[in-house]
Amino acid sequence: MPASSIRARVRAEMIDEIKATARRHLATDGADLSLRAVARDMGMVSSAIYRYFPSRDDLLTALIIEAYHALGEAVESADAAVDRADLRGRWHAACRAARTWALAHPAEYALLYGSPVPGYAAPVDTVLPAQRPPRTLIGILRDGVADGRLAPPDDDLPEPVRSDLAEIATGLFPGLPEALLARGMAGWTQLFGLISFDLFGRLGPALPHRDAYFDHQTALMADLVGLP
């Protein structure tokens, strides 16, 4: 194996180890990572870690992108496993997959949807990975419209809202009616609000049957969207 390939492999392995150590810090210390602490846990001098991640923000960005892709993969795989004609089944599967991933990876979920990290501004590199879950959910609606199984609602949207949604639809979901996109986005934001309330203990002890409550809420979202 050429020396350059060996160096590349060693570098990739080191980057993976740094990210794995950083994820452990997320679980114990939250998102305010310290490169020095990560380096110390790995037995490295603090200056060495900067050869792989020039700043804390670069490491956070790598973790965020990786987490968004993992969540997106979970949601997309769940949707793909359901019959294309079963729009409501696809919606429920995608929503459950998002919650299952969040419960299995609470620190990574908190990094994506929890409190903003002080001093950190997510770069444009995070935008496309972040779109994967909502693209899947809205894609279910787009399929329903295309097949004639989902009729757009006759909602009277405020003109500024309609204009914003028309721009989103043009760029991401051509042909999707603005009123239906509005309902789909309501379902998307309610989904992650519901997951956050569950994961961060905001529901309290009054709702011990969380799985059943989640399914009930996602059914209400499906009703709002108009899924048959």
C-alpha positions in Angstrom: 0.0 0.0 0.0 1.4 3.4 -0.9 2.6 5.6 2.0 0.0 8.2 1.1 -2.8 5.7 1.4 -1.5 4.5 4.8 -1.4 8.1 6.0 -4.9 8.8 4.7 -6.2 5.7 6.5 -4.5 6.6 9.8 -5.8 10.1 9.5 -9.4 8.9 8.9 -9.1 6.5 11.9 -7.9 9.3 14.1 -10.7 11.6 13.0 -13.2 8.8 13.8 -11.7 8.3 17.2 -11.8 12.1 18.0 -15.5 12.2 17.0 -16.3 9.2 19.1 -14.5 10.8 22.1 -16.4 14.0 21.5 -19.7 12.2 21.4 -18.9 10.8 24.8 -18.3 14.3 26.0 -21.7 15.4 24.6 -23.4 12.7 26.7 -21.7 13.8 29.9 -20.9 17.5 29.5 -23.3 18.8 26.9 -22.5 20.6 23.6 -20.0 23.1 24.9 -17.1 20.9 23.8 -13.5 21.5 24.8 -10.8 20.3 22.3 -8.3 20.2 25.1 -10.6 17.8 27.1 -11.1 15.6 24.1 -7.3 15.5 23.4 -6.6 14.7 27.1 -9.0 11.7 27.0 -7.2 10.4 24.0 -3.8 10.8 25.5 -2.8 13.5 22.9 -1.1 16.8 23.5 -3.7 19.5 23.0 -1.8 21.0 20.0 -2.0 17.7 18.1 -5.8 17.7 17.8 -5.8 20.9 15.9 -4.2 19.1 12.9 -7.5 17.3 12.5 -10.0 19.9 13.7 -8.7 23.5 13.6 -11.3 24.7 16.1 -14.1 23.5 18.4 -16.6 24.8 15.9 -15.1 22.5 13.2 -15.5 19.5 15.4 -19.1 20.5 16.3 -19.9 20.9 12.7 -18.6 17.4 11.9 -20.7 16.0 14.7 -23.8 17.9 13.6 -23.5 16.8 10.0 -22.9 13.2 11.0 -25.9 13.2 13.3 -28.2 14.8 10.7 -27.2 12.1 8.2 -27.8 9.4 10.8 -31.3 10.7 11.6 -32.1 11.3 8.0 -31.0 7.7 7.1 -33.2 6.3 9.9 -36.3 8.3 8.7 -35.7 7.6 5.0 -35.2 3.8 5.6 -38.4 3.6 7.7 -40.4 5.4 4.9 -38.9 3.2 2.2 -39.9 0.0 4.0 -43.6 0.8 3.7 -45.8 0.3 0.6 -45.7 3.5 -1.4 -49.5 3.7 -1.6 -49.9 3.7 2.2 -49.4 7.4 2.8 -50.5 7.3 6.5 -48.4 4.2 7.2 -45.3 5.9 5.7 -46.0 9.0 7.8 -46.3 7.0 11.0 -43.1 5.0 10.2 -41.1 8.1 9.5 -42.2 9.8 12.7 -41.6 6.7 14.8 -38.1 6.3 13.3 -37.2 9.9 14.2 -38.3 9.4 17.8 -36.6 6.0 18.0 -33.3 7.5 16.8 -33.6 10.4 19.2 -34.2 8.1 22.2 -31.2 6.0 21.2 -29.0 9.1 20.7 -30.2 11.8 23.2 -26.9 13.7 23.2 -26.7 14.0 19.4 -30.4 14.9 19.3 -29.8 17.6 21.8 -27.0 18.9 19.7 -29.3 19.2 16.7 -32.5 20.4 18.4 -31.6 21.5 21.9 -30.4 24.9 23.1 -28.0 26.7 20.8 -24.4 26.3 21.6 -22.9 29.6 22.9 -20.7 31.2 20.3 -21.4 28.6 17.6 -23.1 29.5 14.2 -23.9 26.5 12.0 -22.3 26.8 8.6 -24.1 26.2 5.3 -22.6 22.7 5.2 -25.3 21.7 7.7 -28.3 22.8 5.7 -28.7 19.9 3.3 -28.2 17.2 5.9 -30.7 19.0 8.1 -33.3 18.8 5.3 -33.4 15.1 5.1 -36.1 14.4 7.7 -38.5 17.1 6.5 -37.9 16.3 2.9 -39.0 12.7 3.6 -42.2 13.8 5.4 -43.1 16.4 2.8 -42.2 13.9 0.1 -45.0 11.7 1.3 -47.4 14.5 0.7 -46.0 15.2 -2.7 -46.4 11.5 -3.7 -50.0 11.7 -2.5 -50.8 14.7 -4.7 -49.0 13.2 -7.7 -51.1 10.0 -7.5 -54.4 11.8 -6.8 -54.8 10.3 -3.4 -54.3 13.5 -1.4 -56.3 16.6 -2.1 -54.8 20.0 -1.2 -56.8 21.8 1.5 -58.6 25.0 0.7 -56.8 27.1 3.3 -56.8 30.9 3.1 -53.1 31.6 3.7 -51.9 35.1 4.6 -50.2 36.5 1.5 -46.7 36.8 3.1 -47.0 33.2 4.2 -48.2 32.0 0.8 -45.3 33.8 -0.9 -42.7 32.3 1.5 -44.2 28.8 1.0 -44.3 29.2 -2.8 -40.6 30.0 -2.8 -39.9 26.9 -0.6 -42.0 24.7 -2.9 -40.4 26.0 -6.0 -36.9 25.2 -4.7 -37.6 21.9 -2.9 -41.1 20.5 -3.8 -42.2 21.7 -7.3 -45.9 21.4 -7.8 -46.8 21.0 -4.1 -49.7 23.4 -3.2 -48.7 26.0 -0.7 -51.6 25.2 1.6 -50.6 21.5 1.8 -46.9 22.5 2.4 -48.1 24.7 5.3 -49.8 21.7 6.9 -46.9 19.4 6.2 -44.5 21.9 7.9 -46.9 22.1 10.8 -46.7 18.4 11.2 -42.9 18.5 10.9 -42.5 21.1 13.6 -45.0 19.4 15.9 -43.2 16.1 15.4 -39.9 17.5 16.7 -41.6 19.5 19.4 -43.2 16.3 20.6 -39.9 14.4 20.5 -38.2 17.2 22.4 -40.8 17.4 25.1 -40.6 13.6 25.5 -36.8 13.4 25.5 -36.1 16.5 27.7 -38.7 15.5 30.4 -41.2 18.2 29.6 -44.2 15.8 29.6 -43.6 15.0 33.2 -45.0 11.9 35.0 -48.6 12.5 33.9 -48.2 10.6 30.6 -46.5 7.3 31.4 -47.6 5.6 28.2 -45.4 7.6 26.0 -45.4 5.2 23.0 -49.2 5.2 22.8 -49.3 9.0 23.3 -46.8 9.5 20.5 -48.7 7.4 18.1 -51.9 9.3 19.0 -50.2 12.6 18.3 -48.8 11.5 15.0 -52.2 10.3 14.0 -53.6 13.8 14.7 -50.8 15.3 12.6 -51.7 12.9 9.8 -55.4 14.1 10.1 -54.3 17.7 9.9 -52.3 17.0 6.8 -55.3 15.1 5.3 -53.6 11.7 4.8 -56.2 9.0 3.9 
